[in-house]
Amino acid sequence: MPLPFGRRMTKKESRRSRGPAVALEERTEEIMDRVWKASDNHVERVAALEEYLTGARAHEGETWFDAGAWSEDLADSYLALGRVDDAVRTISDATRRGHAEGAEMLCELAEKLMRSGHAPQARLLWQQARAGYPDDVWIYVQAGIGYGDIGDHAGALEWLTTGLELALRTGDPEPAVEQLRPLRASDEIQQRAAQGE
């Protein structure tokens, strides 16, 4: 029933009458305000982003949620807090739900983990990326570089060789051969791989 002429709606009436979609949008805006206010306070940022992603999962049909980008942000905050397993779970879930460009988020997190001393978790992500996207040459490039950066030259050689073979077999749809050949042919990688390093 419409309000009598001249009577204004209260804030509570206004929210109720606009429907659940508007209420969801307002709640999401409140959450995002908390994310921005948290800035580098990762504890507060994690709490807000977890709530945002819970909402995104509950309303998967809503196109204005950006679950992929905010999953990456949440994973970065988890890493800043030393919550490596939570970061891996977040990116794995986002990839499985289709919120990523192929294996991109898996590879980016694996690189971060390699550089920060979490090679075992990174290795699992590289394997997950390879299993999920076996024809993506860039997985092999990135993994080869990551393994080489931590001194696992035998692992780097294996990834780079497989990537080069895949690129040649598939006609190199993403010009990776130019990057793979010199990396794989590197004297340092060849010598250290031969020594079993």
N, C-alpha and C positions, 0 to 999 in steps of 0.2 A: 504494500500500500504506500503510495507516495506521501511525503511529509506535507503537512498543512502549509499553505502559502505563507512565506515569510519566516518560517522556522528553519534554522541552519542545522545541519547534521553534526553530531558530535564526532570526535575522532574515531571512537569505537564503532559507531554506526557506519561511518564512511568506509572503514576497512571491511566490515561485514558485507556491505551492499556491493562492493566491487568484486567480490568473488575470490575463489581460491587462487586463481592464476595471479592476480594482483598481489595477494598476500604472500605468495611464494616469491614473486619478484622483489617485494619489499624486504622480505627476510633475507634473500640472497644479497641484496644491496647492503644490508646491515652486516652480514658476514664479511663481505668484501671490504667494507669500511674497517672492520677489525683487522683484516689482513694488511691493509695499507698502514694502519696505525701501529701495527706490530713491528713493521720495518725489519730490523735485524734481531728482534727478540724472537728467537726461533721457537721457544716454548709457546708463546701466544700465537705465533704464526701457524704452528702445527695444529693447535686446537681449532683455529678458525678454518684452516684448509681441510682438516678432517671432516668438519661439519659441512663445508661446501661440497666436498666430494660425496658424502653420504646423501646429500640432497640431489646431487647430479645423478647418482645411481638410482635413487627412488623415482626420478622424473626423467628417465632416459629419452623420452619422446620430445622433451623441450630442447630446442636447437640452440638456445642462447647460453647454455652451460658450455664451458670450455674445459672439459675434464682432462684432456690431454696435457695442455699447458700447465694447469694447476697441479696435476699429478707430478710433473717434473719439478715444480716449485716445492711441493710437499717433500719429495724425495731429497731435494737439496737441503731443506731444513732438517730432515731426519739425519742426513749425513753430518750437518753442523753440530747436531746433538749427540753424534756417535751411535745413532740407531740404524746401523747398516742393514740389518735384516728387514726393518720396516721400509727402508728406501727400496730395497730389492723387491719386496712384495708389492709396493705401490706401483712401480714401473712395470713389473710383470703383469699385474692386474690390468693396468691401463692398456698395455699392448694386447693382452688377451681380449679385452672389450672393444678393440678396434679404434682406440683413441690415439694411435700413433701412426706415423708414416712408416709402415713396414717395421723394420727392426731398429729404426733410428734411436728411439729412447733407450732401448736395451744397450745399444753400442755406446751411447753417450755416458750412461751410468757406469758401464763396464770400464770405460776409459778413466772416469773419475776414481773408481775404486782401485784400479791398477796403480794410479799415481799416488793414492793415499795409503798404500800398504795393505789393501784388502784383496790381494790376488785370488784367493780361493773363491770368494763370492763373484769376482769379475770373471773368472774362468767359467763359472756356471752360467752367467749371463751370455757370454760368447757362445757357449754350447746351445743355450736356449734360442739365441738369435739364429744360429746355423740350422737348428732343427726346424724352426718356424719359417725361415726364409732361405732355403738352401741355394737358391739361384741369385741371391743378392751379392754381387761381387764386392761391394763396399764393406760388407761385414768382414770379409777376409783381409781387406786392406787395413781397416781399422784395428782388427785383432792382431794382425801381424805387427803393426806399428806399436800397439800396446804391449805385446809380449817382448818386442825388442827393447822398448823403453825400460822395462824392469830387468833386463839382462837375460831373459829366457830366449836365447837365440835359436835354439832347436825348435821351440814352439813357434817363434816368429817365422822361421823358414818353412815350417809345415803349413801355417796359415797362408803365407804369401805364395807358396807354390800352388796350393789348392786354388787360391784366388786367381792366379795367373792362368792355370789350366782351365778354370771355369770361364774366365773372360775370353780366352781364345776359342773355347768350344761354343760359346754363345754369341760370338761375333762382337764381343766387347760393347754391349749396348750403352754402357756408361763408360766413357773412355778411361778405363782403369789401367790398361796395359802400360800406358806411359808412366804411371806412378808405380805399378807393381814391379816391372822389370828391374829398374835400378835398385829398388829396395831389396828384392830377392837376390840380386847379383852382388850386393854389397860384400866386399871382402871380409869385413868384420863379422857379418852374420854367417857367412859360409864357414869361416875358420872356427868361430866359437861353436857353431852347430856341429861341426866335425869333431870337436873336442867334447861334445855332449853337454855344453853349458846351456 
